[in-house]
Amino acid sequence: MEDFLSLAASRRSIRKFMDKDIPKEDIQYFINAAVSAPSGCNSQCWRFVAIQDVNILKRIEEAVTRKVESILKIKGNDLPDDYLASKKKMVSFFTKAPLVFAVFMTKAQYYDPIFISALKENGYDDDGIMKLFANYDLLSIGAAVQNLLLAVHEKGYGACWMNEPAICGDEINKILGVSNEERFISIIPVGIPAYTPRGKKMKAMEDVFNYS
């Protein structure tokens, strides 16, 4: 087994997959890793849905590509040749994966109701309070997704963290039967990589880290 730094550094986003099913024990392993992540105020403000039904994936693909077309319609004839087709392909390749996770964010609860009450009396609404706390609900989702991605990589699979499908999050909620009180965040296709990914260019250490 790789040491942790090697595992983290060698992970890559994978966008093409072999047509091979993923055992349920591996799927459960990925989720066990994801939900072991830290979360703000131990809110565990996440839900994961494992999708393997090709008909459901097709419905999500259609919703996402329709939304892309709707957004780009304002550009009229200004779009470069083949841009629309390329963009639609870029946001919907997840349908070719044998497993797709949909990631949702549930409501996070801050641990100190007295402090929350004081903030509200100071004029902060719920969104303002969450922003004041650096959106720890979204940070919690990021931690869980990173755990999932590393677990996927550790088992020899590949995945890609996709957020563009969130442009039609409400429709994805409806397709998957998830309450709109839970916010759709990401789609993560998973499978055995169909190619060897290239290395990625990293920023210089002095650009991202310093002692103070």
Backbone as CSV, one residue per row, in Angstrom:
resi,resn,N_x,N_y,N_z,CA_x,CA_y,CA_z,C_x,C_y,C_z
1,MET,0.843,-1.198,0.000,0.000,0.000,0.000,0.881,1.251,0.000
2,GLU,0.473,2.256,-0.763,1.237,3.497,-0.834,1.187,4.243,0.499
3,ASP,2.250,4.988,0.804,2.149,5.895,1.934,1.196,7.022,1.555
4,PHE,0.714,7.747,2.559,-0.355,8.708,2.304,0.050,9.798,1.322
5,LEU,1.247,10.359,1.473,1.658,11.447,0.599,1.734,10.976,-0.846
6,SER,2.256,9.779,-1.065,2.327,9.238,-2.429,0.932,9.028,-2.998
7,LEU,0.021,8.530,-2.159,-1.357,8.321,-2.601,-1.998,9.643,-3.006
8,ALA,-1.863,10.656,-2.152,-2.475,11.956,-2.426,-1.857,12.620,-3.651
9,ALA,-0.537,12.519,-3.782,0.159,13.198,-4.877,-0.062,12.515,-6.221
10,SER,-0.360,11.222,-6.214,-0.508,10.490,-7.476,-1.949,10.448,-7.979
11,ARG,-2.893,10.924,-7.191,-4.290,10.932,-7.630,-4.483,11.897,-8.795
12,ARG,-5.272,11.484,-9.767,-5.575,12.323,-10.926,-7.069,12.255,-11.239
13,SER,-7.575,13.256,-11.910,-8.953,13.216,-12.393,-9.020,12.317,-13.622
14,ILE,-9.977,11.400,-13.634,-10.138,10.441,-14.723,-11.489,10.680,-15.391
15,ARG,-11.479,10.736,-16.723,-12.696,11.067,-17.461,-13.138,9.981,-18.435
16,LYS,-12.374,8.897,-18.547,-12.768,7.759,-19.381,-12.550,6.486,-18.577
17,PHE,-13.536,5.584,-18.659,-13.532,4.421,-17.787,-13.772,3.133,-18.566
18,MET,-13.236,2.038,-18.034,-13.523,0.723,-18.586,-14.950,0.320,-18.210
19,ASP,-15.532,-0.526,-19.035,-16.908,-0.980,-18.807,-16.899,-2.193,-17.880
20,LYS,-16.567,-1.950,-16.631,-16.515,-3.024,-15.633,-17.222,-2.561,-14.367
21,ASP,-18.089,-3.422,-13.856,-18.842,-3.073,-12.658,-17.932,-2.968,-11.436
22,ILE,-18.393,-2.218,-10.456,-17.658,-2.035,-9.205,-18.393,-2.791,-8.103
23,PRO,-17.704,-3.694,-7.399,-18.361,-4.472,-6.337,-18.943,-3.573,-5.249
24,LYS,-20.041,-4.027,-4.649,-20.692,-3.231,-3.608,-19.797,-3.014,-2.403
25,GLU,-18.919,-3.998,-2.122,-18.034,-3.805,-0.969,-17.058,-2.651,-1.201
26,ASP,-16.662,-2.432,-2.458,-15.803,-1.285,-2.759,-16.584,0.022,-2.649
27,ILE,-17.828,0.009,-3.127,-18.669,1.204,-3.018,-18.844,1.590,-1.550
28,GLN,-19.105,0.590,-0.714,-19.273,0.867,0.712,-17.983,1.390,1.326
29,TYR,-16.854,0.868,0.858,-15.547,1.330,1.344,-15.364,2.817,1.043
30,PHE,-15.727,3.219,-0.174,-15.600,4.633,-0.556,-16.440,5.522,0.374
31,ILE,-17.673,5.082,0.641,-18.563,5.891,1.470,-18.106,5.907,2.921
32,ASN,-17.611,4.775,3.402,-17.081,4.754,4.771,-15.950,5.760,4.928
33,ALA,-15.108,5.860,3.895,-14.023,6.845,3.928,-14.583,8.263,3.897
34,ALA,-15.563,8.497,3.032,-16.132,9.841,2.885,-16.739,10.343,4.190
35,VAL,-17.548,9.503,4.833,-18.272,9.969,6.016,-17.400,9.972,7.270
36,SER,-16.154,9.522,7.137,-15.200,9.624,8.245,-14.502,10.980,8.275
37,ALA,-14.810,11.825,7.301,-14.162,13.139,7.211,-14.586,14.042,8.366
38,PRO,-13.742,15.020,8.701,-14.160,16.026,9.682,-15.241,16.917,9.083
39,SER,-16.075,17.470,9.942,-17.107,18.397,9.470,-17.321,19.481,10.513
40,GLY,-17.687,20.670,10.040,-17.893,21.792,10.938,-18.922,21.480,12.008
41,CYS,-18.545,21.638,13.257,-19.424,21.358,14.400,-19.931,19.913,14.395
42,ASN,-19.163,19.024,13.789,-19.554,17.614,13.629,-20.954,17.499,13.026
43,SER,-21.271,18.397,12.107,-22.603,18.431,11.515,-22.850,17.270,10.555
44,GLN,-21.769,16.700,9.994,-21.903,15.584,9.039,-22.984,15.918,8.001
45,CYS,-22.831,17.088,7.407,-23.884,17.685,6.574,-23.813,17.201,5.131
46,TRP,-23.854,15.881,4.955,-23.712,15.321,3.610,-24.673,14.170,3.377
47,ARG,-24.952,13.941,2.137,-25.659,12.738,1.686,-25.041,12.319,0.358
48,PHE,-24.830,11.034,0.187,-24.289,10.484,-1.051,-25.303,9.511,-1.645
49,VAL,-25.507,9.607,-2.943,-26.371,8.670,-3.657,-25.525,7.973,-4.713
50,ALA,-25.489,6.632,-4.665,-24.748,5.850,-5.662,-25.695,5.515,-6.812
51,ILE,-25.320,5.921,-8.012,-26.178,5.730,-9.191,-25.503,4.760,-10.154
52,GLN,-26.210,3.684,-10.499,-25.725,2.734,-11.500,-26.764,2.478,-12.587
53,ASP,-27.936,3.050,-12.425,-29.028,2.899,-13.383,-28.775,3.821,-14.581
54,VAL,-28.572,3.231,-15.755,-28.234,4.036,-16.937,-29.370,4.970,-17.335
55,ASN,-30.602,4.590,-17.038,-31.734,5.453,-17.381,-31.750,6.714,-16.519
56,ILE,-31.405,6.560,-15.247,-31.321,7.728,-14.371,-30.179,8.634,-14.814
57,LEU,-29.046,8.030,-15.149,-27.912,8.831,-15.619,-28.260,9.576,-16.901
58,LYS,-29.024,8.931,-17.778,-29.429,9.580,-19.022,-30.316,10.786,-18.734
59,ARG,-31.210,10.658,-17.778,-32.089,11.779,-17.425,-31.279,12.945,-16.854
60,ILE,-30.284,12.628,-16.035,-29.434,13.694,-15.490,-28.632,14.349,-16.607
61,GLU,-28.092,13.537,-17.508,-27.341,14.082,-18.646,-28.213,15.036,-19.461
62,GLU,-29.434,14.627,-19.753,-30.336,15.463,-20.544,-30.641,16.775,-19.827
63,ALA,-30.819,16.701,-18.512,-31.093,17.920,-17.741,-29.909,18.875,-17.788
64,VAL,-28.709,18.332,-17.626,-27.508,19.174,-17.611,-27.264,19.799,-18.981
65,THR,-27.371,19.008,-20.035,-27.093,19.545,-21.371,-28.164,20.545,-21.809
66,ARG,-29.404,20.317,-21.393,-30.458,21.311,-21.680,-30.138,22.639,-21.017
67,LYS,-29.670,22.569,-19.781,-29.338,23.796,-19.057,-28.158,24.509,-19.706
68,VAL,-27.174,23.754,-20.168,-26.037,24.344,-20.878,-26.526,25.081,-22.121
69,GLU,-27.399,24.430,-22.888,-27.943,25.061,-24.093,-28.687,26.345,-23.745
70,SER,-29.463,26.299,-22.664,-30.236,27.471,-22.247,-29.326,28.634,-21.858
71,ILE,-28.265,28.330,-21.121,-27.331,29.378,-20.686,-26.600,29.992,-21.872
72,LEU,-26.199,29.144,-22.823,-25.393,29.614,-23.950,-26.219,30.238,-25.069
73,LYS,-27.537,30.107,-24.990,-28.394,30.646,-26.043,-28.174,32.140,-26.229
74,ILE,-27.857,32.830,-25.135,-27.652,34.280,-25.185,-26.470,34.659,-26.076
75,LYS,-25.547,33.722,-26.285,-24.366,33.988,-27.116,-24.682,33.975,-28.609
76,GLY,-25.817,33.389,-28.968,-26.202,33.372,-30.374,-25.134,32.781,-31.273
77,ASN,-24.777,33.534,-32.303,-23.779,33.064,-33.269,-22.346,33.393,-32.867
78,ASP,-22.160,33.907,-31.662,-20.815,34.286,-31.221,-19.984,33.103,-30.726
79,LEU,-20.611,31.950,-30.572,-19.873,30.790,-30.072,-18.912,30.257,-31.128
80,PRO,-17.717,29.846,-30.735,-16.794,29.208,-31.683,-17.412,27.934,-32.257
81,ASP,-16.965,27.542,-33.430,-17.455,26.316,-34.057,-17.265,25.133,-33.113
82,ASP,-18.275,24.305,-33.018,-18.242,23.074,-32.217,-18.139,23.319,-30.712
83,TYR,-18.218,24.589,-30.276,-18.098,24.844,-28.832,-19.233,24.183,-28.061
84,LEU,-20.459,24.335,-28.546,-21.608,23.805,-27.817,-21.512,22.291,-27.677
85,ALA,-21.191,21.624,-28.770,-21.071,20.160,-28.714,-19.969,19.741,-27.754
86,SER,-18.854,20.469,-27.794,-17.729,20.161,-26.910,-18.099,20.394,-25.450
87,LYS,-18.800,21.495,-25.186,-19.189,21.817,-23.810,-20.159,20.787,-23.266
88,LYS,-21.125,20.382,-24.078,-22.102,19.388,-23.637,-21.424,18.057,-23.326
89,LYS,-20.437,17.706,-24.115,-19.689,16.474,-23.859,-18.888,16.593,-22.563
90,MET,-18.328,17.776,-22.334,-17.485,18.002,-21.159,-18.272,17.874,-19.853
91,VAL,-19.546,18.274,-19.879,-20.332,18.262,-18.643,-21.137,16.983,-18.459
92,SER,-21.038,16.046,-19.402,-21.898,14.860,-19.326,-21.162,13.537,-19.493
93,PHE,-19.824,13.554,-19.474,-19.085,12.296,-19.672,-19.311,11.302,-18.538
94,PHE,-19.873,11.782,-17.432,-20.112,10.897,-16.292,-21.021,9.720,-16.645
95,THR,-21.827,9.861,-17.689,-22.754,8.785,-18.053,-22.036,7.527,-18.522
96,LYS,-20.761,7.645,-18.862,-19.996,6.490,-19.345,-19.339,5.712,-18.207
97,ALA,-19.490,6.167,-16.979,-18.873,5.492,-15.831,-19.810,4.410,-15.290
98,PRO,-19.251,3.319,-14.756,-20.098,2.260,-14.189,-20.734,2.638,-12.857
99,LEU,-20.208,3.675,-12.225,-20.732,4.142,-10.942,-20.623,5.656,-10.896
100,VAL,-21.681,6.297,-10.441,-21.670,7.751,-10.281,-22.233,8.093,-8.904
101,PHE,-21.494,8.892,-8.162,-22.001,9.407,-6.893,-22.577,10.801,-7.113
102,ALA,-23.766,11.031,-6.566,-24.306,12.382,-6.454,-24.102,12.821,-5.008
103,VAL,-23.586,14.026,-4.832,-23.253,14.527,-3.496,-24.187,15.683,-3.141
104,PHE,-24.802,15.574,-1.976,-25.726,16.605,-1.509,-25.260,17.159,-0.168
105,MET,-25.593,18.413,0.077,-25.270,19.052,1.349,-26.550,19.263,2.146
106,THR,-26.563,18.738,3.364,-27.689,18.953,4.259,-27.388,20.156,5.154
107,LYS,-28.328,20.519,5.985,-28.166,21.724,6.808,-27.182,21.469,7.945
108,ALA,-26.221,22.356,8.074,-25.253,22.280,9.167,-25.759,23.104,10.348
109,GLN,-25.521,22.594,11.535,-25.960,23.289,12.742,-24.750,23.748,13.550
110,TYR,-24.690,25.037,13.845,-23.603,25.553,14.676,-23.851,25.143,16.125
111,TYR,-22.782,24.856,16.850,-22.910,24.244,18.175,-23.362,25.205,19.275
112,ASP,-23.301,26.516,19.023,-23.532,27.492,20.093,-24.758,28.352,19.776
113,PRO,-25.955,27.960,20.251,-27.175,28.712,19.920,-27.181,30.133,20.476
114,ILE,-26.500,30.363,21.583,-26.464,31.717,22.157,-25.717,32.667,21.223
115,PHE,-24.581,32.197,20.688,-23.800,33.031,19.776,-24.570,33.277,18.484
116,ILE,-25.275,32.245,17.997,-26.095,32.403,16.794,-27.182,33.445,17.041
117,SER,-27.815,33.377,18.208,-28.854,34.355,18.546,-28.290,35.773,18.553
118,ALA,-27.081,35.929,19.102,-26.453,37.255,19.136,-26.145,37.754,17.732
119,LEU,-25.679,36.858,16.866,-25.391,37.251,15.486,-26.663,37.712,14.778
120,LYS,-27.757,37.011,14.996,-29.015,37.395,14.355,-29.505,38.747,14.878
121,GLU,-29.302,38.985,16.158,-29.677,40.281,16.718,-28.782,41.396,16.181
122,ASN,-27.594,41.012,15.694,-26.691,41.974,15.057,-26.975,42.126,13.564
123,GLY,-28.030,41.477,13.078,-28.455,41.682,11.700,-28.051,40.614,10.706
124,TYR,-27.402,39.546,11.151,-26.993,38.478,10.238,-28.141,37.499,10.018
125,ASP,-28.389,37.153,8.738,-29.326,36.070,8.459,-28.544,34.760,8.362
126,ASP,-29.238,33.653,8.067,-28.577,32.344,8.049,-27.434,32.298,7.043
127,ASP,-27.668,32.854,5.842,-26.610,32.848,4.822,-25.425,33.702,5.260
128,GLY,-25.716,34.840,5.874,-24.644,35.713,6.342,-23.819,35.073,7.441
129,ILE,-24.486,34.334,8.315,-23.773,33.643,9.394,-22.854,32.571,8.827
130,MET,-23.374,31.800,7.867,-22.542,30.748,7.281,-21.344,31.348,6.549
131,LYS,-21.556,32.466,5.868,-20.445,33.139,5.188,-19.425,33.652,6.197
132,LEU,-19.910,34.164,7.315,-19.022,34.656,8.369,-18.115,33.544,8.894
133,PHE,-18.659,32.327,8.930,-17.902,31.164,9.387,-17.209,30.442,8.231
134,ALA,-16.946,31.172,7.138,-16.194,30.645,5.986,-16.875,29.445,5.338
135,ASN,-18.218,29.450,5.355,-18.979,28.383,4.699,-18.489,26.995,5.104
136,TYR,-18.484,26.756,6.411,-17.948,25.482,6.883,-18.774,24.288,6.413
137,ASP,-20.013,24.520,5.971,-20.797,23.412,5.424,-20.191,22.917,4.112
138,LEU,-19.836,23.860,3.227,-19.187,23.474,1.970,-17.787,22.915,2.206
139,LEU,-17.068,23.482,3.176,-15.750,22.946,3.507,-15.866,21.498,3.971
140,SER,-16.920,21.197,4.705,-17.143,19.833,5.184,-17.373,18.878,4.014
141,ILE,-18.148,19.325,3.031,-18.370,18.511,1.835,-17.050,18.263,1.114
142,GLY,-16.222,19.302,1.010,-14.923,19.145,0.358,-14.060,18.108,1.044
143,ALA,-14.075,18.105,2.383,-13.284,17.123,3.124,-13.786,15.707,2.855
144,ALA,-15.110,15.533,2.827,-15.685,14.214,2.577,-15.375,13.730,1.165
145,VAL,-15.482,14.631,0.192,-15.198,14.256,-1.194,-13.725,13.890,-1.366
146,GLN,-12.835,14.638,-0.729,-11.412,14.299,-0.815,-11.150,12.905,-0.247
147,ASN,-11.765,12.589,0.886,-11.617,11.242,1.438,-12.091,10.189,0.446
148,LEU,-13.239,10.464,-0.179,-13.791,9.521,-1.148,-12.845,9.336,-2.330
149,LEU,-12.344,10.444,-2.864,-11.450,10.374,-4.024,-10.184,9.588,-3.712
150,LEU,-9.641,9.763,-2.520,-8.427,9.039,-2.149,-8.716,7.560,-1.938
151,ALA,-9.880,7.234,-1.383,-10.258,5.831,-1.224,-10.437,5.160,-2.582
152,VAL,-11.047,5.879,-3.517,-11.203,5.380,-4.889,-9.837,5.092,-5.504
153,HIS,-8.932,6.034,-5.373,-7.581,5.890,-5.937,-6.826,4.744,-5.267
154,GLU,-6.966,4.625,-3.964,-6.279,3.563,-3.224,-6.683,2.180,-3.733
155,LYS,-7.953,2.029,-4.116,-8.460,0.737,-4.587,-8.167,0.488,-6.064
156,GLY,-7.479,1.426,-6.718,-7.110,1.220,-8.112,-8.101,1.749,-9.127
157,TYR,-9.088,2.499,-8.663,-10.063,3.109,-9.564,-9.686,4.573,-9.822
158,GLY,-10.448,5.196,-10.691,-10.281,6.617,-10.950,-11.617,7.322,-10.801
159,ALA,-11.572,8.631,-10.636,-12.795,9.419,-10.465,-12.541,10.850,-10.910
160,CYS,-13.615,11.599,-11.066,-13.505,13.019,-11.396,-14.554,13.787,-10.601
161,TRP,-14.120,14.825,-9.933,-14.998,15.657,-9.102,-15.598,16.725,-10.000
162,MET,-16.897,16.618,-10.300,-17.571,17.505,-11.242,-18.593,18.386,-10.519
163,ASN,-18.461,19.693,-10.701,-19.414,20.616,-10.093,-20.310,21.317,-11.113
164,GLU,-19.963,21.260,-12.397,-20.791,21.933,-13.402,-22.233,21.416,-13.437
165,PRO,-22.490,20.125,-13.189,-23.890,19.682,-13.175,-24.759,20.401,-12.151
166,ALA,-24.148,21.096,-11.191,-24.922,21.842,-10.190,-25.735,22.976,-10.813
167,ILE,-25.485,23.306,-12.076,-26.279,24.344,-12.738,-27.754,23.950,-12.818
168,CYS,-28.042,22.661,-12.710,-29.452,22.234,-12.694,-29.704,21.353,-11.471
169,GLY,-29.167,21.791,-10.345,-29.266,21.010,-9.119,-30.686,20.663,-8.712
170,ASP,-31.618,21.612,-8.834,-33.001,21.344,-8.429,-33.598,20.194,-9.230
171,GLU,-33.280,20.149,-10.521,-33.812,19.075,-11.364,-33.172,17.735,-11.007
172,ILE,-31.894,17.750,-10.661,-31.229,16.511,-10.241,-31.842,16.009,-8.936
173,ASN,-32.130,16.921,-8.014,-32.840,16.528,-6.792,-34.135,15.792,-7.125
174,LYS,-34.880,16.359,-8.067,-36.169,15.779,-8.445,-35.982,14.399,-9.066
175,ILE,-35.016,14.256,-9.951,-34.765,12.972,-10.611,-34.412,11.892,-9.596
176,LEU,-33.639,12.266,-8.586,-33.174,11.293,-7.593,-34.094,11.192,-6.379
177,GLY,-35.166,11.967,-6.364,-36.105,11.897,-5.255,-35.547,12.435,-3.956
178,VAL,-34.676,13.436,-4.055,-34.061,14.043,-2.877,-34.738,15.387,-2.601
179,SER,-35.049,15.643,-1.349,-35.710,16.889,-0.959,-34.881,18.102,-1.364
180,ASN,-35.566,19.169,-1.769,-34.863,20.403,-2.125,-34.231,21.084,-0.921
181,GLU,-34.518,20.594,0.276,-33.841,21.106,1.463,-32.383,20.651,1.493
182,GLU,-32.070,19.643,0.677,-30.695,19.172,0.551,-30.140,19.698,-0.771
183,ARG,-29.056,20.421,-0.702,-28.511,21.108,-1.874,-27.580,20.190,-2.661
184,PHE,-27.875,20.017,-3.951,-26.979,19.235,-4.806,-25.673,19.998,-5.004
185,ILE,-24.549,19.283,-4.854,-23.235,19.913,-4.956,-22.416,19.368,-6.121
186,SER,-22.297,18.053,-6.210,-21.337,17.479,-7.163,-21.799,16.137,-7.712
187,ILE,-21.204,15.808,-8.852,-21.294,14.454,-9.404,-19.876,13.909,-9.484
188,ILE,-19.726,12.630,-9.109,-18.404,12.001,-9.133,-18.502,10.655,-9.844
189,PRO,-18.116,10.588,-11.126,-18.071,9.302,-11.814,-16.859,8.502,-11.354
190,VAL,-17.037,7.187,-11.222,-15.983,6.308,-10.716,-15.884,5.064,-11.592
191,GLY,-14.660,4.626,-11.855,-14.456,3.389,-12.603,-12.983,3.092,-12.761
192,ILE,-12.696,1.973,-13.403,-11.308,1.646,-13.709,-10.845,2.562,-14.840
193,PRO,-9.741,3.279,-14.667,-9.282,4.198,-15.715,-9.048,3.485,-17.043
194,ALA,-9.494,4.115,-18.128,-9.295,3.557,-19.463,-8.030,4.098,-20.113
195,TYR,-7.249,4.879,-19.379,-6.015,5.458,-19.905,-5.121,5.827,-18.736
196,THR,-3.872,6.098,-19.042,-2.930,6.554,-18.018,-2.898,8.076,-18.039
197,PRO,-3.304,8.723,-16.953,-3.365,10.191,-16.956,-1.982,10.820,-16.952
198,ARG,-1.900,12.007,-17.500,-0.652,12.762,-17.486,-0.388,13.334,-16.100
199,GLY,0.852,13.683,-15.861,1.172,14.392,-14.628,0.572,15.785,-14.667
200,LYS,0.459,16.416,-13.516,-0.095,17.769,-13.497,0.966,18.754,-13.037
201,LYS,0.898,19.943,-13.589,1.853,20.980,-13.231,1.472,21.565,-11.880
202,MET,2.415,21.578,-10.974,2.171,22.080,-9.630,2.758,23.480,-9.466
203,LYS,2.087,24.303,-8.680,2.657,25.603,-8.338,3.906,25.406,-7.488
204,ALA,4.823,26.353,-7.575,6.029,26.291,-6.753,5.648,26.388,-5.280
205,MET,6.381,25.663,-4.423,6.067,25.642,-3.001,6.053,27.046,-2.399
206,GLU,6.972,27.906,-2.851,7.019,29.258,-2.282,5.795,30.095,-2.667
207,ASP,5.049,29.648,-3.683,3.842,30.369,-4.073,2.631,29.987,-3.220
208,VAL,2.726,28.869,-2.515,1.559,28.393,-1.775,1.811,28.201,-0.281
209,PHE,3.063,28.403,0.154,3.383,28.128,1.559,4.495,29.033,2.048
210,ASN,4.347,29.485,3.292,5.449,30.214,3.928,5.326,30.086,5.441
211,TYR,6.422,30.333,6.127,6.418,30.386,7.588,6.182,31.830,8.020
212,SER,5.558,32.003,9.163,5.299,33.353,9.662,5.601,33.408,11.157
